[in-house]
Amino acid sequence: QVQLVESGGGLVQPGGSLRLSCAASGRILSIDTMGWYRQTPGNQRELVACITSGGTTDYADSVKGRFAISRDNAKNTVYLQMNSLKPEDTAVYYCHVDGSWYFRRFDSWGQGTQVTVSS
């Protein structure tokens, strides 16, 4: 089993910044892709950003140039630096990690952290 613990959400004014963290622990041999998704009420969960084990990143068009994803492989942790936040960034943000434990694959989600952008 793999557990993900997220932190860093909260209330911020438009134009402000937040940094989300997600630490993975448990039966992990290797982690492939780490990513952040977000969801608002009545809508599907959408990809915000992801990063592969090799460091290749991908971003939703709506956050390009404002958000930056990074990872610390030694700590099994992924970060999301969010700058120039807008009210439309308000959502619950979920961490997602996939990888392997010997011959078993895992695909895990965090519990979600609320980000609210409001004046």
Secondary structure, 3 states (H helix, E strand, C coil): CEEEEEECCEEECCCCCEEEEEEEEECCCEEEEEEEEEECCCCCCEEEEEECCCCCEEECHHHCCCEEEEEECCCCEEEEEECCCCHHHCEEEEEEEEEEECCEEEEEECCCEEEEECC
